[in-house]
Every structure is written in structure tokens, then in C-alpha cells.
Amino acid sequence: MSALGKKISKIKEFAERKQEIVTSSEEIKNPIGIKTPLELGSSNNETLFKMHYDIVDQLNDNLKNLILTQKGERLGFPDFGTNLQTIYSNTLLSEDDISNILVSEISSTVSKYLPSLRLENFYSEKLSLNEKFNNPNLTASNFYNANNNGVEFSNININNLNKNNKSVQEVYEVKIDYQIPVLNKKNTLVLYIKTSR
């Protein structure tokens, strides 16, 4: 806009509008990808679903989805994903054997489908039964206690009760330390895997 022949008030108004446009465009970030698990979008930038605006969050989400997808589950990509559930559910393997198999399984899958990530460390640990992962038993106990049927479960230790029960699902905590070399960032992904017995 040429300032020649314009009133000062019009020049100021134009400058203020231009400043508003610059300020508002700094606040608006472009979405990178859809956040999973899917949630309805809430802000003006999002359409139907919540989105990721940070590349590290998106890569973490992609890695989680890649590892938790069972091989053969994705149509057209039979080797996409891992066999985590099958490996953890195998009762003949020791925890060391499970870790060794998973390291090779995860590293080969990540190198093929997310080559921009570099895996650094892998930890797998069987968790003991606790309140966080033993909700069905706690819910039943609370239900019976609330109904006052003359039966009380307050002194029962659920960990001891299910110690030798082979049908109870075991829970493993998996931690994967990885690096994003292009961004020079490190991150840790934590997953909880239930066995399917």
C-alpha cells in the first residue's frame, strides 16, 4: 500500500490490521497428525479429531502404534507391527528369552517402518499384581462389601489369592528409549502389555 495520498488514520488502521494478522498467524500451529486413541477435536485448528502439533509427540504416537499392532492386523502390510502378545503369552520362554526375542522383533520392525528413529535401550519387566491391574477383583470385592450380604472381603490379599492362578493375565511393563537423530532429541516410550492366556 502506497502511503501517498492516504490519510494518517487509514495508514494506522492498515498497520493495525497487518499487525493483527501477523500476531494471529504466530499463534496458529499447523497440525502434524491425528492423536491416538481418537478423541473429538476441541480447538479451532482441529477438525473432527484431536491432532498432534509437535513432531516428537507424533513420532512417539507412531512408534506406540507400530509396536502395539499385531503382525497381519493391517491389511496389505502383513509384516507391519510386532508379535508382542504372542511372545509374552508363551509360557515356555523365560523372561530373558522374551526380552531377547522382543529386542530383535522391535528393532527390525522399527528399522523398516520408522527408520528416522534410533533405538537405544529396551527394558521389559513383569509387574506384580496390584490395584492398578487387578480391577475386576477389586470391583467385585467392593460390590459385595457395599451390599452387606454378610460376606466381607477386607482382609483378603488379592496378590496372594491370584499368585498360583494360571488364568490371571500377567502384565509386563515395556520401556523403550529411543533417539530422533534429525532433531537431536531423546524420548522414552512406556507400554503395558497384558498376556492373553
C-alpha positions in Angstrom: 0.0 0.0 0.0 1.4 3.3 -1.0 1.2 6.0 1.7 0.9 8.8 -0.9 -2.5 10.5 -0.8 -3.8 8.4 2.1 -5.0 9.8 5.4 -2.9 9.1 8.5 -5.9 7.4 10.2 -6.2 4.9 7.2 -2.4 4.2 7.3 -2.7 3.5 11.1 -5.7 1.3 10.6 -3.9 -0.7 7.8 -0.9 -1.1 10.1 -3.0 -2.4 13.0 -4.8 -4.9 10.8 -1.5 -6.1 9.4 -0.2 -6.5 13.0 -3.3 -8.5 14.0 -2.8 -10.9 11.1 0.9 -11.4 11.9 0.1 -11.9 15.6 -2.7 -14.4 15.0 -0.7 -16.4 12.4 2.1 -16.8 15.1 -0.4 -18.4 17.4 -1.9 -20.8 14.9 0.1 -24.0 14.5 -0.4 -26.5 11.8 -1.4 -30.0 12.8 1.0 -32.8 12.0 -1.2 -35.9 12.5 -4.1 -37.4 14.3 -3.7 -38.2 18.0 -4.5 -41.7 19.1 -6.5 -43.0 20.7 -9.0 -40.9 18.8 -10.7 -38.1 20.6 -13.1 -35.4 19.4 -11.3 -32.2 18.4 -11.9 -29.1 20.6 -10.0 -26.2 19.2 -10.5 -24.1 16.0 -7.4 -25.6 14.3 -8.7 -29.2 14.7 -11.4 -30.6 12.5 -13.1 -33.8 13.7 -10.3 -35.3 15.9 -7.6 -34.0 18.3 -4.3 -33.5 16.5 -0.6 -33.5 17.3 1.2 -30.2 16.8 4.7 -31.4 18.0 6.8 -33.7 15.8 8.1 -35.6 18.9 4.6 -36.4 20.1 3.6 -37.6 16.7 6.7 -39.8 16.4 6.0 -41.2 19.9 2.4 -42.0 18.9 3.6 -43.6 15.6 6.1 -45.8 17.5 3.5 -46.9 20.0 1.0 -47.8 17.3 3.7 -49.7 15.3 4.7 -51.8 18.3 1.2 -52.5 19.5 -0.1 -53.5 16.1 -0.1 -57.3 15.7 1.5 -58.7 12.6 -1.1 -59.4 10.0 -3.6 -57.0 11.6 -3.0 -54.2 9.0 -4.5 -55.0 5.6 -1.9 -55.1 2.8 1.1 -55.0 5.2 1.4 -58.5 6.7 4.7 -57.7 8.4 3.7 -54.3 9.8 3.8 -54.4 13.7 5.1 -57.0 16.2 4.1 -60.2 17.8 4.3 -58.8 21.4 1.1 -60.5 22.7 2.1 -63.9 21.3 5.7 -63.7 22.6 4.6 -62.6 26.1 1.8 -65.2 26.2 4.3 -68.1 25.5 4.7 -69.8 28.9 7.7 -71.9 27.8 10.0 -68.8 27.5 12.0 -67.3 30.3 11.9 -63.5 30.8 15.4 -63.2 29.4 14.4 -65.2 26.3 11.3 -63.0 25.9 13.5 -59.8 26.1 16.0 -61.1 23.5 13.2 -62.1 21.1 11.4 -58.7 21.5 14.6 -56.7 21.0 15.1 -58.2 17.6 11.4 -58.1 16.8 11.0 -54.4 17.7 14.3 -53.3 16.2 13.7 -55.0 12.8 10.2 -53.5 12.6 11.3 -50.0 13.6 14.2 -50.0 11.2 11.8 -50.9 8.4 8.8 -48.7 9.2 10.3 -45.8 11.2 13.9 -45.6 10.0 14.1 -42.0 11.4 14.3 -43.4 14.9 17.3 -44.9 16.6 16.5 -47.4 19.4 18.9 -47.1 22.4 17.6 -49.2 25.3 14.9 -51.8 25.9 13.5 -52.8 29.3 10.9 -55.4 29.9 9.7 -56.3 33.4 6.9 -58.5 34.7 4.8 -56.5 37.1 3.3 -57.9 40.2 -0.5 -57.9 40.6 -1.6 -54.7 42.2 -4.7 -52.5 42.3 -3.9 -50.8 39.0 -4.0 -54.0 37.0 -6.4 -56.1 39.2 -9.5 -54.0 38.8 -12.0 -56.9 38.2 -11.2 -58.5 41.6 -11.3 -55.1 43.4 -14.6 -54.2 41.8 -16.2 -57.5 42.8 -14.9 -57.1 46.4 -16.2 -53.5 46.6 -19.6 -54.6 45.2 -20.0 -57.4 47.8 -18.9 -55.2 50.6 -21.3 -52.5 49.6 -24.3 -54.9 49.5 -23.7 -56.1 53.1 -24.5 -59.7 52.3 -22.8 -60.8 55.4 -19.6 -61.5 53.5 -16.7 -59.2 53.9 -13.5 -59.3 51.8 -11.4 -56.6 53.5 -8.8 -59.0 54.9 -8.1 -60.9 51.6 -4.8 -60.1 49.9 -5.6 -60.3 46.2 -1.9 -60.7 45.3 -1.7 -63.9 47.3 -5.1 -65.1 46.2 -4.0 -65.0 42.5 -0.4 -66.0 42.9 -0.8 -69.5 41.5 -3.8 -68.8 39.3 -2.6 -69.5 35.7 -5.8 -67.9 34.2 -5.0 -64.5 35.6 -3.4 -62.3 32.9 0.1 -61.1 33.6 1.2 -57.6 32.9 4.5 -56.6 31.5 5.9 -53.0 31.5 8.0 -52.3 28.4 10.2 -49.2 28.2 11.9 -48.3 25.0 14.5 -45.5 25.0 15.0 -44.0 21.5 16.6 -41.1 19.8 15.4 -38.9 17.0 18.8 -38.0 15.3 17.4 -35.3 13.0 16.0 -33.4 16.0 18.7 -34.4 18.4 16.1 -35.5 20.9 15.7 -38.5 23.2 12.5 -39.9 24.4 11.1 -42.9 26.3 8.0 -44.9 25.4 6.3 -46.9 28.2 3.8 -49.6 27.3 1.9 -52.1 29.4 1.3 -55.5 27.7 -1.3 -58.0 29.1 -0.7 -61.6 28.2 -3.6 -63.4 26.5 -3.9 -66.8 28.3 
